[in-house]
Amino acid sequence: MNRLDRISALLIQLQSRPIVKASEMAERFGVSLRTIYRDMRTLSEAGVPLCGDSGIGYSLVEGYKLPSLMFTKEEAMAFLTAEKMIGQLTDTQNSYYFRQGMDKIRA
């Protein structure tokens, strides 16, 4: 994963979770803690309002959100059904990529 993709994925994680731990993100993306710290600094310098508490993790300032996608109730149900089916019927790699895509949609 290149740096731009990783930083984009970090932003998606920040939008979809209340707290993001640097250690978890380093493990998830296969990079060092220092790399995650640099990526978080890059997001902050780009204007993303971050809060960081040592030993706790990072979060977005309350109320900050990027514009989200709008789906009908039927579209959302189709995605949830697909998520369950993919989890049961495909290999681990496809499930992983589908989860990444769903995280982007949920953010």
Buried (B, 14 or more C-beta within 10 A) or exposed (E): EEEEEBBBBBBBBBBBBEEBBBEBBBEBBEBEEEBBBBBBEBBEEEEBEBEBEEEEBBBBEEEEEEEEEEEEEEEEEEBEEEBEEBEEEEEEEEBEEBEEEBBBBEB
